[in-house]
Amino acid sequence: MRFIPTRIHGLLDYGMAIVLIISPWLFRFSDGGPKMWVPIALGIAAIAYSLLTSYELGVVHLIPMPVHLGIDVVSGIVLALSPWIFGFADDVWLPHLILGLVEIGAGLTTQTTPLTDPSVDRRGFRA
């Protein structure tokens, strides 16, 4: 069930990106390595693809909303599994798992069509 409007998702995108970028210092795992750089890289990437998404808070409308949501889900999976994929689960894993699950949840529950842009069809593509 998709109940999050795209405008709200946009706010969540930029907010989550900031949280991901500052999470190593916020949750005290800023001593280098993949545990630090995975969330930072995913946060920077989230800002980039959000700016390019065809929704209310996008700047250059190149990426259809359904594609954006798919990227969110994949990014969330990578983040959630990163402690085990990159071998730092003995040191820190909970922030990565929780933030990854939040990202997956947002990707799966956000509407695929911006309500305020009539040039976007029901699939999220520009008409």
Backbone as JSON Lines, residues from 0, in Angstrom:
{"i":0,"aa":"M","n":[0.84,-1.18,0.0],"ca":[0.0,0.0,0.0],"c":[0.89,1.25,0.0]}
{"i":1,"aa":"R","n":[0.68,2.09,-0.98],"ca":[1.5,3.29,-1.13],"c":[0.73,4.5,-0.62]}
{"i":2,"aa":"F","n":[1.14,5.01,0.53],"ca":[0.39,6.09,1.17],"c":[1.21,7.35,1.4]}
{"i":3,"aa":"I","n":[2.51,7.31,1.21],"ca":[3.35,8.5,1.42],"c":[3.33,9.32,0.13]}
{"i":4,"aa":"P","n":[2.89,10.58,0.2],"ca":[2.92,11.43,-1.0],"c":[4.36,11.71,-1.43]}
{"i":5,"aa":"T","n":[4.55,11.94,-2.71],"ca":[5.9,12.17,-3.22],"c":[6.55,13.41,-2.62]}
{"i":6,"aa":"R","n":[5.76,14.43,-2.33],"ca":[6.32,15.64,-1.71],"c":[6.93,15.31,-0.33]}
{"i":7,"aa":"I","n":[6.21,14.53,0.46],"ca":[6.72,14.11,1.77],"c":[7.94,13.22,1.59]}
{"i":8,"aa":"H","n":[7.9,12.33,0.61],"ca":[9.04,11.47,0.34],"c":[10.28,12.31,0.0]}
{"i":9,"aa":"G","n":[10.07,13.38,-0.75],"ca":[11.19,14.26,-1.07],"c":[11.84,14.85,0.17]}
{"i":10,"aa":"L","n":[11.0,15.29,1.1],"ca":[11.53,15.81,2.37],"c":[12.29,14.71,3.11]}
{"i":11,"aa":"L","n":[11.72,13.51,3.1],"ca":[12.4,12.37,3.75],"c":[13.73,12.06,3.06]}
{"i":12,"aa":"D","n":[13.74,12.16,1.73],"ca":[14.98,11.9,0.98],"c":[16.13,12.78,1.45]}
{"i":13,"aa":"Y","n":[15.89,14.07,1.45],"ca":[16.96,14.99,1.81],"c":[17.31,14.88,3.3]}
{"i":14,"aa":"G","n":[16.3,14.67,4.13],"ca":[16.55,14.48,5.57],"c":[17.35,13.21,5.84]}
{"i":15,"aa":"M","n":[16.95,12.12,5.19],"ca":[17.67,10.85,5.37],"c":[19.09,10.97,4.84]}
{"i":16,"aa":"A","n":[19.27,11.66,3.74],"ca":[20.62,11.83,3.19],"c":[21.52,12.54,4.2]}
{"i":17,"aa":"I","n":[21.01,13.56,4.83],"ca":[21.8,14.28,5.84],"c":[22.1,13.37,7.02]}
{"i":18,"aa":"V","n":[21.1,12.62,7.47],"ca":[21.32,11.69,8.59],"c":[22.37,10.65,8.21]}
{"i":19,"aa":"L","n":[22.3,10.12,7.0],"ca":[23.3,9.13,6.57],"c":[24.7,9.75,6.57]}
{"i":20,"aa":"I","n":[24.82,10.96,6.07],"ca":[26.14,11.6,5.99],"c":[26.71,11.88,7.37]}
{"i":21,"aa":"I","n":[25.89,12.28,8.32],"ca":[26.4,12.59,9.66],"c":[26.33,11.4,10.62]}
{"i":22,"aa":"S","n":[25.75,10.28,10.19],"ca":[25.57,9.14,11.09],"c":[26.87,8.6,11.71]}
{"i":23,"aa":"P","n":[27.99,8.6,11.0],"ca":[29.21,8.11,11.66],"c":[29.58,8.91,12.91]}
{"i":24,"aa":"W","n":[29.31,10.2,12.9],"ca":[29.61,11.02,14.07],"c":[28.46,10.98,15.07]}
{"i":25,"aa":"L","n":[27.25,10.91,14.57],"ca":[26.07,10.85,15.42],"c":[26.05,9.57,16.26]}
{"i":26,"aa":"F","n":[26.43,8.45,15.62],"ca":[26.38,7.14,16.3],"c":[27.78,6.62,16.67]}
{"i":27,"aa":"R","n":[28.78,7.45,16.53],"ca":[30.15,7.18,17.0],"c":[30.83,5.98,16.34]}
{"i":28,"aa":"F","n":[30.83,5.99,15.02],"ca":[31.63,5.0,14.28],"c":[32.4,5.7,13.16]}
{"i":29,"aa":"S","n":[32.97,6.85,13.49],"ca":[33.64,7.7,12.5],"c":[35.15,7.46,12.41]}
{"i":30,"aa":"D","n":[35.58,6.26,12.77],"ca":[37.02,5.98,12.76],"c":[37.5,5.35,11.46]}
{"i":31,"aa":"G","n":[36.75,5.56,10.38],"ca":[37.19,5.11,9.06],"c":[36.64,3.76,8.67]}
{"i":32,"aa":"G","n":[36.97,3.37,7.46],"ca":[36.56,2.07,6.93],"c":[35.15,2.09,6.36]}
{"i":33,"aa":"P","n":[34.71,0.94,5.87],"ca":[33.39,0.85,5.23],"c":[32.24,1.21,6.16]}
{"i":34,"aa":"K","n":[32.37,0.93,7.45],"ca":[31.27,1.27,8.38],"c":[30.97,2.76,8.36]}
{"i":35,"aa":"M","n":[31.99,3.56,8.1],"ca":[31.84,5.01,8.04],"c":[31.47,5.47,6.63]}
{"i":36,"aa":"W","n":[32.13,4.91,5.61],"ca":[32.01,5.44,4.25],"c":[30.77,4.95,3.51]}
{"i":37,"aa":"V","n":[30.24,3.77,3.86],"ca":[29.02,3.3,3.18],"c":[27.86,4.26,3.39]}
{"i":38,"aa":"P","n":[27.51,4.62,4.63],"ca":[26.4,5.57,4.77],"c":[26.68,6.95,4.19]}
{"i":39,"aa":"I","n":[27.91,7.4,4.27],"ca":[28.25,8.71,3.69],"c":[28.04,8.66,2.17]}
{"i":40,"aa":"A","n":[28.57,7.63,1.52],"ca":[28.43,7.5,0.07],"c":[26.97,7.37,-0.34]}
{"i":41,"aa":"L","n":[26.19,6.58,0.4],"ca":[24.78,6.42,0.08],"c":[24.01,7.72,0.31]}
{"i":42,"aa":"G","n":[24.39,8.49,1.31],"ca":[23.76,9.79,1.55],"c":[24.04,10.78,0.44]}
{"i":43,"aa":"I","n":[25.29,10.83,-0.02],"ca":[25.64,11.71,-1.13],"c":[24.91,11.28,-2.39]}
{"i":44,"aa":"A","n":[24.86,9.97,-2.64],"ca":[24.15,9.46,-3.81],"c":[22.66,9.81,-3.73]}
{"i":45,"aa":"A","n":[22.07,9.71,-2.54],"ca":[20.65,10.02,-2.38],"c":[20.36,11.48,-2.72]}
{"i":46,"aa":"I","n":[21.25,12.37,-2.32],"ca":[21.06,13.78,-2.69],"c":[21.13,13.93,-4.21]}
{"i":47,"aa":"A","n":[22.09,13.27,-4.83],"ca":[22.27,13.39,-6.28],"c":[21.05,12.88,-7.03]}
{"i":48,"aa":"Y","n":[20.59,11.65,-6.72],"ca":[19.46,11.14,-7.5],"c":[18.14,11.79,-7.1]}
{"i":49,"aa":"S","n":[18.05,12.37,-5.92],"ca":[16.86,13.13,-5.55],"c":[16.77,14.43,-6.34]}
{"i":50,"aa":"L","n":[17.9,15.08,-6.52],"ca":[17.92,16.3,-7.32],"c":[17.52,16.04,-8.77]}
{"i":51,"aa":"L","n":[17.75,14.81,-9.23],"ca":[17.46,14.45,-10.62],"c":[16.11,13.76,-10.81]}
{"i":52,"aa":"T","n":[15.33,13.64,-9.73],"ca":[14.07,12.9,-9.79],"c":[12.91,13.79,-10.23]}
{"i":53,"aa":"S","n":[12.02,13.2,-10.98],"ca":[10.83,13.91,-11.47],"c":[9.75,13.89,-10.39]}
{"i":54,"aa":"Y","n":[9.95,14.74,-9.38],"ca":[8.95,14.94,-8.33],"c":[9.08,16.36,-7.82]}
{"i":55,"aa":"E","n":[8.25,16.72,-6.87],"ca":[8.15,18.12,-6.44],"c":[9.47,18.71,-5.96]}
{"i":56,"aa":"L","n":[10.34,17.94,-5.36],"ca":[11.59,18.47,-4.82],"c":[12.8,18.16,-5.69]}
{"i":57,"aa":"G","n":[12.56,17.64,-6.89],"ca":[13.64,17.44,-7.84],"c":[13.96,18.74,-8.55]}
{"i":58,"aa":"V","n":[15.17,18.9,-8.98],"ca":[15.59,20.12,-9.68],"c":[15.61,19.88,-11.19]}
{"i":59,"aa":"V","n":[16.2,18.78,-11.61],"ca":[16.25,18.4,-13.01],"c":[15.47,17.09,-13.13]}
{"i":60,"aa":"H","n":[14.34,17.12,-13.77],"ca":[13.42,15.98,-13.77],"c":[13.81,14.94,-14.81]}
{"i":61,"aa":"L","n":[14.82,14.13,-14.47],"ca":[15.31,13.11,-15.39],"c":[14.91,11.7,-14.96]}
{"i":62,"aa":"I","n":[14.85,11.44,-13.67],"ca":[14.6,10.09,-13.16],"c":[13.12,9.96,-12.79]}
{"i":63,"aa":"P","n":[12.42,9.01,-13.39],"ca":[11.02,8.8,-13.03],"c":[10.9,8.33,-11.57]}
{"i":64,"aa":"M","n":[9.81,8.7,-10.94],"ca":[9.61,8.36,-9.53],"c":[9.72,6.86,-9.26]}
{"i":65,"aa":"P","n":[9.14,5.99,-10.09],"ca":[9.29,4.55,-9.8],"c":[10.75,4.09,-9.8]}
{"i":66,"aa":"V","n":[11.56,4.66,-10.69],"ca":[12.99,4.32,-10.71],"c":[13.66,4.81,-9.43]}
{"i":67,"aa":"H","n":[13.34,6.03,-9.03],"ca":[13.87,6.58,-7.79],"c":[13.54,5.67,-6.62]}
{"i":68,"aa":"L","n":[12.3,5.22,-6.54],"ca":[11.88,4.35,-5.43],"c":[12.62,3.02,-5.47]}
{"i":69,"aa":"G","n":[12.88,2.51,-6.66],"ca":[13.67,1.28,-6.79],"c":[15.09,1.48,-6.29]}
{"i":70,"aa":"I","n":[15.67,2.63,-6.61],"ca":[17.02,2.95,-6.13],"c":[17.01,3.03,-4.6]}
{"i":71,"aa":"D","n":[15.97,3.65,-4.04],"ca":[15.84,3.72,-2.58],"c":[15.84,2.33,-1.95]}
{"i":72,"aa":"V","n":[15.08,1.42,-2.54],"ca":[14.99,0.06,-1.98],"c":[16.35,-0.63,-2.07]}
{"i":73,"aa":"V","n":[17.0,-0.55,-3.22],"ca":[18.32,-1.18,-3.38],"c":[19.33,-0.55,-2.42]}
{"i":74,"aa":"S","n":[19.32,0.77,-2.3],"ca":[20.21,1.46,-1.38],"c":[19.96,1.02,0.05]}
{"i":75,"aa":"G","n":[18.69,0.9,0.42],"ca":[18.34,0.44,1.76],"c":[18.82,-0.97,2.03]}
{"i":76,"aa":"I","n":[18.7,-1.85,1.04],"ca":[19.17,-3.23,1.2],"c":[20.68,-3.24,1.4]}
{"i":77,"aa":"V","n":[21.39,-2.49,0.56],"ca":[22.86,-2.41,0.69],"c":[23.24,-1.88,2.07]}
{"i":78,"aa":"L","n":[22.58,-0.8,2.51],"ca":[22.88,-0.22,3.82],"c":[22.58,-1.21,4.94]}
{"i":79,"aa":"A","n":[21.41,-1.84,4.9],"ca":[21.01,-2.76,5.96],"c":[21.94,-3.96,6.06]}
{"i":80,"aa":"L","n":[22.42,-4.44,4.92],"ca":[23.28,-5.63,4.92],"c":[24.77,-5.3,4.98]}
{"i":81,"aa":"S","n":[25.13,-4.02,4.86],"ca":[26.54,-3.63,4.78],"c":[27.39,-4.1,5.96]}
{"i":82,"aa":"P","n":[26.89,-4.15,7.19],"ca":[27.76,-4.64,8.27],"c":[28.25,-6.08,8.04]}
{"i":83,"aa":"W","n":[27.42,-6.89,7.4],"ca":[27.78,-8.28,7.15],"c":[28.5,-8.43,5.82]}
{"i":84,"aa":"I","n":[28.11,-7.65,4.82],"ca":[28.79,-7.69,3.52],"c":[30.23,-7.24,3.65]}
{"i":85,"aa":"F","n":[30.46,-6.16,4.4],"ca":[31.8,-5.58,4.51],"c":[32.54,-5.99,5.78]}
{"i":86,"aa":"G","n":[31.92,-6.83,6.61],"ca":[32.61,-7.43,7.74],"c":[32.83,-6.56,8.95]}
{"i":87,"aa":"F","n":[31.97,-5.6,9.21],"ca":[32.15,-4.79,10.42],"c":[31.02,-4.98,11.42]}
{"i":88,"aa":"A","n":[30.25,-6.05,11.29],"ca":[29.1,-6.29,12.17],"c":[29.52,-6.5,13.63]}
{"i":89,"aa":"D","n":[30.74,-6.95,13.85],"ca":[31.2,-7.12,15.24],"c":[31.44,-5.78,15.92]}
{"i":90,"aa":"D","n":[31.58,-4.73,15.12],"ca":[31.86,-3.4,15.66],"c":[30.59,-2.55,15.76]}
{"i":91,"aa":"V","n":[29.84,-2.46,14.65],"ca":[28.6,-1.66,14.62],"c":[27.69,-2.24,13.54]}
{"i":92,"aa":"W","n":[26.41,-2.33,13.83],"ca":[25.47,-2.81,12.82],"c":[24.06,-2.2,12.95]}
{"i":93,"aa":"L","n":[23.66,-1.82,14.14],"ca":[22.3,-1.38,14.36],"c":[21.92,-0.11,13.58]}
{"i":94,"aa":"P","n":[22.75,0.94,13.55],"ca":[22.36,2.12,12.77],"c":[22.19,1.81,11.28]}
{"i":95,"aa":"H","n":[23.07,0.99,10.75],"ca":[23.0,0.63,9.33],"c":[21.72,-0.16,9.05]}
{"i":96,"aa":"L","n":[21.42,-1.1,9.91],"ca":[20.23,-1.92,9.72],"c":[18.96,-1.09,9.83]}
{"i":97,"aa":"I","n":[18.85,-0.28,10.87],"ca":[17.63,0.51,11.07],"c":[17.44,1.53,9.95]}
{"i":98,"aa":"L","n":[18.48,2.28,9.62],"ca":[18.35,3.28,8.56],"c":[18.08,2.61,7.21]}
{"i":99,"aa":"G","n":[18.68,1.46,6.98],"ca":[18.41,0.72,5.75],"c":[16.96,0.26,5.67]}
{"i":100,"aa":"L","n":[16.42,-0.24,6.78],"ca":[15.02,-0.68,6.79],"c":[14.06,0.49,6.6]}
{"i":101,"aa":"V","n":[14.4,1.65,7.18],"ca":[13.58,2.85,6.97],"c":[13.57,3.23,5.49]}
{"i":102,"aa":"E","n":[14.73,3.16,4.88],"ca":[14.84,3.51,3.46],"c":[14.03,2.52,2.59]}
{"i":103,"aa":"I","n":[14.12,1.24,2.9],"ca":[13.34,0.24,2.18],"c":[11.85,0.51,2.35]}
{"i":104,"aa":"G","n":[11.45,0.77,3.59],"ca":[10.04,1.04,3.87],"c":[9.51,2.25,3.12]}
{"i":105,"aa":"A","n":[10.3,3.31,3.08],"ca":[9.88,4.51,2.36],"c":[9.77,4.23,0.86]}
{"i":106,"aa":"G","n":[10.7,3.45,0.34],"ca":[10.66,3.12,-1.09],"c":[9.45,2.28,-1.47]}
{"i":107,"aa":"L","n":[9.01,1.44,-0.55],"ca":[7.89,0.54,-0.83],"c":[6.52,1.16,-0.54]}
{"i":108,"aa":"T","n":[6.48,2.26,0.2],"ca":[5.19,2.82,0.61],"c":[4.91,4.21,0.05]}
{"i":109,"aa":"T","n":[5.77,4.7,-0.83],"ca":[5.56,6.03,-1.42],"c":[4.8,5.9,-2.73]}
{"i":110,"aa":"Q","n":[3.89,6.83,-2.95],"ca":[3.15,6.88,-4.19],"c":[4.11,7.09,-5.36]}
{"i":111,"aa":"T","n":[3.75,6.6,-6.51],"ca":[4.67,6.66,-7.65],"c":[4.44,7.85,-8.57]}
{"i":112,"aa":"T","n":[3.39,8.63,-8.32],"ca":[3.09,9.78,-9.17],"c":[2.99,11.04,-8.34]}
{"i":113,"aa":"P","n":[3.77,12.06,-8.66],"ca":[3.62,13.34,-7.98],"c":[2.24,13.92,-8.24]}
{"i":114,"aa":"L","n":[1.57,14.37,-7.21],"ca":[0.2,14.87,-7.34],"c":[0.11,16.23,-8.0]}
{"i":115,"aa":"T","n":[1.18,17.02,-7.91],"ca":[1.11,18.41,-8.37],"c":[1.69,18.63,-9.75]}
{"i":116,"aa":"D","n":[2.12,17.58,-10.43],"ca":[2.74,17.76,-11.74],"c":[1.93,17.02,-12.8]}
{"i":117,"aa":"P","n":[1.07,17.71,-13.54],"ca":[0.23,17.05,-14.52],"c":[0.98,16.49,-15.71]}
{"i":118,"aa":"S","n":[2.24,16.87,-15.89],"ca":[3.01,16.34,-17.02],"c":[3.6,14.97,-16.73]}
{"i":119,"aa":"V","n":[3.38,14.45,-15.52],"ca":[3.89,13.14,-15.15],"c":[2.73,12.16,-15.22]}
{"i":120,"aa":"D","n":[2.92,11.06,-15.96],"ca":[1.83,10.09,-16.08],"c":[1.77,9.18,-14.85]}
{"i":121,"aa":"R","n":[0.84,8.26,-14.83],"ca":[0.61,7.42,-13.65],"c":[1.8,6.53,-13.32]}
{"i":122,"aa":"R","n":[2.66,6.26,-14.28],"ca":[3.84,5.44,-14.04],"c":[5.01,6.27,-13.55]}
{"i":123,"aa":"G","n":[4.87,7.59,-13.51],"ca":[5.94,8.47,-13.06],"c":[6.81,9.01,-14.17]}
{"i":124,"aa":"F","n":[6.4,8.8,-15.42],"ca":[7.18,9.28,-16.56],"c":[6.59,10.58,-17.1]}
{"i":125,"aa":"R","n":[7.44,11.42,-17.64],"ca":[6.98,12.68,-18.24],"c":[6.2,12.37,-19.51]}
{"i":126,"aa":"A","n":[5.06,13.06,-19.64],"ca":[4.23,12.88,-20.84],"c":[4.79,13.65,-22.0]}
